[in-house]
Amino acid sequence: MSIAYLAIGDELLRGETREGNGAVLLDQLLARGLRLAETRTLPDDLEGLVAALHDLARRHALIVCSGGLGPTEDDLTRAAVARALGVGLVRDVELLAGIAERFAHLGRSMHPTNARQADRPAGTAPLRNDHGSAPGFAARLGAGVVVCLPGVPREFEGMLRDHLDALLRDTGLATVARREVTLRVFGIGESDLQGLLDELPGWGAATMRSLPTWPELRLKLAERDDPAAFDALVTAVRRALGWRCYGDGDADSHAAAVLRALRARNATLAIAESCTGGLIGHLLTEVPGASAALLADAVCYADAAKAALAGVDADLIADHGAVSEAVALAMAKGIRERTGAAYGLATTGIAGPTGGTPAKPVGTVWLALAGPDGARAWRYGFPGLDRSKFKCLVAHMALAAVLRAASGPDPA
């Protein structure tokens, strides 16, 4: 009794969209003691989809399909399943009403082409989508069950959460619930992480998966058969990782951990960003309630802005250069003083690909943090990164600096 996953869409094979729904499905299955036996990625080709469905249904109890349920002509999943079943498409009036209601709720007019999303192969069971406009459906094909869900990641994940347990019961697949802990980790690479974990006693109490997502990773630990040993191991892993383990769960974020730590100390933060261009503030304001701790985020990109917004003396920049310890410290202290925040954070660096010198090559960055206990600056070198990765890594390094400071012993 095995499970297959089929990702559908030309954009996946052209590299225009990254396929991530398979990993979401795998996580949900592993939490239930199940595994994927096979995955495929196919283009929007009707005959190819029909052939794949027949082949997979002969060998698997459950086939989960992602994509091809949109309103356009290249969305062929409904037609492919209908062809494989030897039936026609029917328009489900209840689904159509639900789609129309969703558009009305969003204050938008439903285009006539969206009505196609209410079509499903005759005899199939509709699957309600409370996360978007494309309903799914399930059908028995041969000895297996085919489940079709939209490819939009938020909708796929939400519908999987809503329907997977019922689908597994209907398929007859036996599930074994097991605990799995997800630790959010930054500041250590996979190889170093594995080396650190190999030194811990009791490692056999869990299975491990590390899922990198630049520049951090999720460490998933799943219980084997000894709950007490698993709890002890998780505690040991947290202790070994220290500050590098900033949170729990797939939905947690580095920025959310920083804001939690600041709120726990009743502390506030102000930022003066240069090379990160506002990315640190963006990450923080993605978290609801960020205003309780974040007072200001000034993008001091030009030298004149460093002076005007963070109070950096122009002579200091002339003497040391904008990318320097002195300027980073002045930015952090200045933004803290001007806003009255407990902590002032600053970044200044050379993202490249030009602008570097032998003394300050591309990839050089200075971070500074000013707080109740004084100010400190750190110099890092990140050569070989494109601008996007450079900014992302520097932003997370800055968040890590704030988190370590705000998580220390409370002076009170």
N, C-alpha and C positions, 0 to 999 in steps of 0.2 A: 504494500500500500504506500505509494510514493506520491510526491508533489512536484509539479513543474511550474516554471514561471516563464511567461511569454511577454516580452516588451515589444510594442508595435509602434513604428514611426520612422519615416525617412530621416527625420531630423536627428535621430539617435545614431544612425549609421554615418551621417555626414558630419557628426561632431558639433552640430548646432545646438543640441541640448544634451546635457549629461544625464545618463540613466542612473537614477538613485532609488527608484521604487523597489527594485529587487532587494536591496539591502534592508529597506523598511519591512518588507515581507519576511525576510529571513529572521530579523530580530523578533518579530511577532511569533514566528514558528518555533524558534529556539526557546522562547519563554514557555512554550507549551510542550517541550520535549520532542519537537519535530524538526526535520531538516528538509532542505530543498534537494531534490535528486538531479534536477536539470534546469538550466536557464537558456533561453534563446532570445535573440534580438532580430526582428524581421522588418523589412520595409513595408510601405503601404502598397502591397501587391495582392490582389484578391485571390488569385490561384495559389500563390505561395502560402498565404494564410490558411486557406482551406486544407491544403496538403499537410501543413504543420499541425493543425488541429486534429486531423484524423490520426496522424502518427503519434502525437502525444497522448491522445485519448486511449490508444491501444496499450500504452505502457504505464500510465499514471492514473491514480484515483482522483486527483484534483489538479486542474490546470488553471492558474490564476493569470489573467491577461490584463495588461496595462496599456491604455491608449486607444486611439481610433474611435472614440465615442463623441467627438465634437460635431459641429453642425456643417462642416465643409465637405466637399466632394472627395477629398482624400482620406476621410474618416471611414474606413472600410470594415471595422470590426463587426458591426451589426450584420452587414451583408455577408461577411465570411462565415460567421456562425450559422446564419440562416441557410447558406448554401451547404455547409457541412451537415446540418440537420435535415436537409431536404424539405425545408418549409419556406414560407414567405415572411415578409415583415408586416407587422400590424402596428397601428398607431394607438398607443395606450392613452386614453382620454384623461385618466387620473394623473398620469405622469405629465401630460401636457399642461394640465391645470396647475400642477405643482411648479413647473418651469415658469409659466406665466406669472404665478404668484411671487416667485422669487425675483423676477425682473421688476415687478411692481413694487416690491419691498425695497429694492435698490433705487427706485425712482427712475427706472429706465424703461424704454419701450422695447418689447421683444420683437426682434426681426423675424420674418416668416421662416427663414432658414433654421432658426433654433427649434422649430417644431420637429425637425428630423431627429432631435435628441429624445423625443418621446417614442420613436420607433424601436421595436424589439422583435426578435424572431418569435414567431407564433409558438405558443406552448411554453415559453420560458418564464421564469419567475423574476419579476422586477425587484431591484434592490434600490431602496430609497437613498438619495444623496442629499444630506443636510448640509453639505459643505460646498456646493456648487450647482451648476445647471445641468450636468450630464448624469442622468441616472445610470445605474448598472443593471446587470441581469445575470442569472445563473441558469444553466441548462444541462441536462444529462446527455452526454454524447458517448455512445457505446457503453463501456463499463465505467467511464469516468464522468466527472462533473467539471464543466467549464464555467468559470466565474469571470465576468468582464467588468472592469472598473476603469474610470477615467485616468488618464495619464498625468494630469496636473497633480504634483506631489502632495499638496495640502488636501486635495479631495481624495486621492488614493489612500493616503494614510488615515484620514478620518473614516472613510467607508470601511477600510480594513478593520479598524477598531470597532466599528458598529456591527459588522456582519460576520467576521471570521469565525467566531466560536459556533454560531448557528450553522455555518457552512460546513465546518469540520464535523459537527454532529450528524448532519444530513449525509455526509460522505462516508461516515463510519470510521473515520480516522481516530485512533485512540490518542488522547493527549495526556501528558504527565506534567502537571504544573511543577515548576522548579523556580527557586528564587534566582534572580539575576540582579546584580548591582552594577550600575553604570557610574564610573568615576570620571569627572572632567579634569583633564590634565594639561598643563602647559609648562614649558621650560625644560623638557627632557625628550630626547628622540626615542624612537622605537627600540633601537638596539641597546641603548643605555637603560631604558626601562626594563627590557627583558633581563639584562644583567643584574639589575637591582632586585627584581622579583625572584630570580633564580636563587638568590642568597637567603630568601626567607624560608623558615621552617614551615612545614605543613602545606607546601604548595599543591600537593595532590588533592586537597579538599575542594579545588575549583578548576574549572576550565577557563581559559582566558582568550579574549579576542581584543585586539587593539585596532581602532578605526581612526586613522589620521584624517583630519580636515584642517588644512593649513590655517594657522600655524599651531594648532593644538590637536589633541586626540581624545577619543573616548576609550576608556579601558573598561571592558565588560567582563565581569567575573560571575560565573554561573556555578551554583551549588552542585556538588556531586551527590553524595549520599550521607554526609555527616553534618547536620546543621550547626552543631557547636563548633566543630573544626572550621567550618566555612566562616562563621562569625568571627572567630579568632584570626583567621587569615585576612579578612577584610580590614579588621582593626590594624593588623600589622602592616598591610599595604598602605593604608592611610598614613600611618606613622612614618613609614619609610619615605613616602613621597613628600611629606611635610607640606610646605607652601605650594608646591607644584600641583597638588590636588586641591582645586579651588571650588569644586561643587559636585553635585550628584544629579543623575538623570539626563536623558537626552535633551530635554528642553532647557536645561540650565545654561547659563552663559558666563563668560569671564566678567563681562560688565555687570551682570546681576550680582555676582559674588562681591565685586568691589562696592556696589551700592549697599548691599547688606552689611558689609563690614563698617562702612561709614555711618550708616543709620544706627548700628549697634553702639557706636561711640558717640552718637549725637554730633557727628562731625560733618563738615561740608568741604566741597572741592571746587576749585577754579582752575582752568587750564589755559595755557598759552601755547598754541600749536603752530609750528612752522612746517617742517617737512611732512607731517602727517595730515596737513590740510583740513582739519576738522573731523578726521575719522574717529578719534577718541571720543569726542562729544557725540558723534553719530551713534557709536556703539552703546554709549551710556543712555542716550535718549530713546533707544529702541526698547528700553525696559520701562514698563509702566511705573509711574511714581518716582522717576529719576529726579524730579525737581525737589524732592525732599532732601537731596544731598548735593546735587550739582547746581552751583550758583551761576557759573559763566564758562563759556568756551570761546576764547578769542583766537581767530586765525591770524597770527602775526607773520605773514609770509614774507613781506618786504621788510627791509631793514627799518624803514620809516615807521612801519606798523609796529615793530617791536618796541620802538621808542614811544609811539603814541598810545598803544594799548597796554603795554606791560611796563612802561617806564624805564626801558633800558637806555642807558646813556649812550649817545651816538659815539662818543670818544671810545667807549668800551668796545663797541663793534669795530671801530677803525683800528684799534690796537690789537685785538685778538681774533677778529673775524666772526661772522655770524654763527659759524659752526665751531663752538668752543665751549669749554667748561665755564668760563666766566660769563658768557652771554646766556647759556642755559640756566645757570644759577640766578642771574639777574632777572630773567623772564619768570622763573618760578616764584622768586621772592616778590617781584613786582606785581604779578597777577594776584598773589595772595594778599598783599597789602591793600591793593585797590579794591578788592571785593570783600575783604574781611573773612575769607574762607579759612577753615582750619588748615587745609592743605593747598599748596599751589604746585601745579605740575607743568612741566615744559618739555618740548621736543624741538630739536634743531639738527638738521642733518643734510646729507647730499644723496638724494634719491637717484641721480643719474638720468640718462646714461652719460651726460657730460657734467662739467663743473668740478671734477675732482682735481687734486694736486698730489704730488708725492707725499706731502705731509698729511694731507686730508683726502685720501682717495674716495672714489665713489663708493657709497655704502657706509661711510662714517656717520655716526649719529651720537649726539649727546642728549641724555635724559637728565632732568633735574627734578627733585621734589623738595619743597620747603614745607615744614610743618612745625608743630609745637616744640619739637625737640631739635630744631635747627634745619639746615639745608644740606643736601648731598647731591652729587652729580655722578653719572656713570657714562663712560665712553664705550661704544660697541662698534664693531665692524661687520657689516653684512654685505660683502662683495658678491657679485654675480646674480643678484635678484633684480627682477624687473620692478618698475616703480610701484605697481600694485602690490606685489608681495612684500616689497620693502616697507611700504606704508603700513600694511597689515601687521607685519612682524613687530615693527616699532610701536604701533599702537598697543599691541598685547604686552610688549615689554613694559610699556608705561603703566598699563593696568596692573601688571604684576607688582610693580614698585609700590603703587598706592595700596594694593591689597596687603602686601607684607607690612607696610607701615601701619595701616588701619587695623590689622589683626593682631598687633603686638599687645603687650600688657597695657591695660588702661591706666593712665596716670592717676585717675580718680580712685 
